Amino acid sequence: TDKLNTEVAFHALAEYMVHVEEWYEYQEVLGNHWERRVYIATDDPSVVKEAINKYTQYTVYGDSDIARSAQMNTRYSMESLQGIIFDVHTLSESEYIVCTFSSNVCRMAYELMQTKHTDASQKYYSLDMIYFFTGQRYHNVKALYSHDKPNELELKVGDLIGIAGNEKDGSSVGT
């Protein structure tokens, strides 16, 4: 919530849960019939309660006290530090993370997840941005398809594309 209206857009719990549900449905197609569990890491204590009340088909884990300690007035306390370490560790041990990569917590959990798996690139869904780390160098990619739509960057096969940043709506800025 510290970045709302300044850096990132708000995402309601329902937006996250769409992707949680898709992941569980995909697992069932693969023959994995797991208990539907979800861990909620948030700085809004009401979200844990909302998840418990609204998503009754899931066993919901989350700690409202950790969420309360992460609010702006207590964020720099020892209790908050311990809570964020617990949240990041727990998320990194998950099978799948649905989060926003605009969140340092999300990116850190994903980075730690990489130490558990050879390649965790298919074990997350970000509602807003592509993965990045502060201070990273630019990376260019080549266009595989032509693209020509009004008010969008025109591309031809083979064009070099530089990803210059992320927008708050999940799209990227390119050159």
C-alpha positions as CSV (number, residue, x, y, z in Angstrom):
1,T,0.0,0.0,0.0
2,D,3.0,2.3,0.4
3,K,3.2,2.7,-3.4
4,L,-0.5,3.0,-4.3
5,N,-1.4,6.0,-6.4
6,T,2.3,6.9,-6.9
7,E,4.1,4.0,-8.5
8,V,1.6,1.1,-9.0
9,A,-2.1,0.4,-9.4
10,F,-4.2,-1.3,-6.7
11,H,-5.0,-5.0,-7.3
12,A,-7.9,-6.6,-5.4
13,L,-7.6,-10.1,-3.9
14,A,-10.0,-11.4,-6.6
15,E,-7.4,-10.5,-9.3
16,Y,-4.8,-12.7,-7.6
17,M,-7.2,-15.5,-7.0
18,V,-8.1,-15.8,-10.7
19,H,-4.5,-16.9,-11.3
20,V,-4.4,-19.1,-8.2
21,E,-7.5,-20.9,-9.5
22,E,-6.1,-21.3,-13.0
23,W,-2.9,-22.8,-11.6
24,Y,-4.9,-25.4,-9.5
25,E,-7.1,-26.2,-12.6
26,Y,-3.9,-26.7,-14.7
27,Q,-2.5,-29.0,-12.0
28,E,-5.6,-31.1,-12.1
29,V,-5.3,-31.5,-15.9
30,L,-1.7,-32.8,-15.2
31,G,-3.2,-35.3,-12.7
32,N,-2.2,-33.5,-9.6
33,H,-5.1,-33.3,-7.2
34,W,-3.7,-31.3,-4.4
35,E,-5.5,-29.7,-1.5
36,R,-6.2,-26.1,-2.5
37,R,-4.1,-24.0,-0.2
38,V,-3.1,-20.3,-0.4
39,Y,-0.7,-18.2,1.6
40,I,-1.5,-14.5,1.8
41,A,1.3,-12.1,2.4
42,T,0.0,-8.5,2.7
43,D,0.3,-5.3,4.6
44,D,-3.5,-5.1,4.8
45,P,-4.9,-7.2,7.7
46,S,-8.4,-7.3,6.2
47,V,-7.2,-9.2,3.1
48,V,-6.5,-12.4,5.1
49,K,-10.0,-12.3,6.6
50,E,-11.5,-11.6,3.2
51,A,-9.7,-14.6,1.7
52,I,-10.9,-16.9,4.5
53,N,-14.5,-15.7,4.1
54,K,-14.7,-15.5,0.3
55,Y,-12.6,-18.4,-0.9
56,T,-14.0,-21.3,1.3
57,Q,-12.7,-23.9,-1.2
58,Y,-9.2,-23.0,-0.1
59,T,-7.3,-23.5,3.2
60,V,-6.1,-20.0,3.7
61,Y,-2.8,-19.3,5.5
62,G,-1.8,-15.8,6.5
63,D,-1.0,-13.8,9.6
64,S,-3.0,-10.6,10.3
65,D,-0.5,-9.6,12.9
66,I,2.3,-9.7,10.3
67,A,0.1,-7.7,8.0
68,R,-0.6,-5.2,10.8
69,S,3.1,-4.8,11.6
70,A,3.8,-4.1,7.9
71,Q,1.6,-1.0,7.9
72,M,3.4,2.3,7.4
73,N,3.4,3.4,11.1
74,T,5.1,0.1,12.3
75,R,6.9,-0.9,9.2
76,Y,10.4,-0.3,10.6
77,S,10.0,-2.3,13.8
78,M,11.7,-5.5,14.7
79,E,8.3,-7.3,14.6
80,S,7.8,-6.1,11.1
81,L,11.2,-7.2,10.0
82,Q,10.6,-10.7,11.4
83,G,7.2,-10.8,9.7
84,I,8.6,-9.8,6.3
85,I,11.4,-12.4,6.6
86,F,8.7,-15.0,7.4
87,D,6.5,-13.9,4.5
88,V,9.4,-13.9,1.9
89,H,10.6,-17.3,3.1
90,T,7.1,-18.8,3.0
91,L,6.4,-17.5,-0.4
92,S,9.7,-18.7,-1.8
93,E,8.8,-22.2,-0.6
94,S,5.5,-22.2,-2.5
95,E,4.8,-24.2,-5.6
96,Y,3.6,-21.1,-7.4
97,I,3.6,-17.3,-6.6
98,V,0.9,-14.9,-7.7
99,C,2.0,-11.4,-7.0
100,T,3.1,-8.1,-8.4
101,F,6.7,-7.7,-9.5
102,S,6.4,-4.0,-8.5
103,S,6.7,-5.4,-5.0
104,N,10.1,-5.9,-3.5
105,V,8.7,-8.7,-1.4
106,C,7.4,-10.6,-4.5
107,R,10.7,-10.2,-6.4
108,M,12.7,-11.3,-3.4
109,A,10.5,-14.4,-2.8
110,Y,10.9,-15.2,-6.6
111,E,14.7,-14.8,-6.4
112,L,14.9,-17.2,-3.4
113,M,12.6,-19.6,-5.2
114,Q,15.3,-19.8,-7.9
115,T,17.7,-21.4,-5.4
116,K,15.2,-24.3,-4.8
117,H,14.5,-25.0,-8.5
118,T,16.7,-25.3,-11.5
119,D,14.3,-23.0,-13.3
120,A,11.5,-21.3,-11.5
121,S,10.4,-19.2,-14.5
122,Q,7.1,-21.0,-14.8
123,K,6.3,-20.8,-11.1
124,Y,4.9,-17.3,-10.8
125,Y,2.4,-14.9,-12.3
126,S,2.9,-11.2,-11.9
127,L,-0.2,-9.0,-12.2
128,D,1.8,-5.9,-13.2
129,M,5.4,-6.0,-14.4
130,I,8.0,-8.3,-15.9
131,Y,10.8,-9.3,-13.6
132,F,13.5,-6.8,-13.0
133,F,16.1,-5.9,-10.4
134,T,17.1,-2.4,-9.4
135,G,20.1,-1.3,-11.4
136,Q,19.9,-4.0,-14.1
137,R,21.4,-3.4,-17.5
138,Y,19.2,-3.0,-20.5
139,H,18.4,-6.2,-22.4
140,N,17.3,-6.3,-26.0
141,V,15.3,-8.9,-27.8
142,K,14.5,-9.6,-31.5
143,A,11.0,-9.4,-32.8
144,L,9.7,-12.8,-34.0
145,Y,6.5,-11.4,-35.5
146,S,5.5,-8.2,-37.3
147,H,3.3,-5.9,-35.3
148,D,1.4,-3.0,-36.8
149,K,-1.5,-1.5,-34.7
150,P,-2.5,2.2,-34.4
151,N,-0.8,4.0,-31.5
152,E,1.6,1.1,-30.8
153,L,5.2,0.5,-31.8
154,E,5.5,-0.9,-35.3
155,L,7.7,-3.9,-35.5
156,K,9.1,-6.0,-38.3
157,V,10.5,-9.5,-38.0
158,G,14.1,-9.2,-36.8
159,D,13.8,-5.7,-35.3
160,L,15.8,-5.1,-32.2
161,I,13.6,-4.2,-29.2
162,G,14.8,-2.5,-26.1
163,I,12.6,-2.9,-23.0
164,A,12.8,0.5,-21.5
165,G,10.5,0.1,-18.6
166,N,7.1,-1.1,-17.3
167,E,3.8,0.6,-17.2
168,K,1.4,0.2,-14.3
169,D,-1.0,-1.8,-16.4
170,G,1.3,-4.7,-17.2
171,S,2.5,-3.5,-20.5
172,S,6.1,-2.5,-21.3
173,V,7.7,0.5,-22.9
174,G,10.0,-0.3,-25.8
175,T,12.3,1.4,-28.3
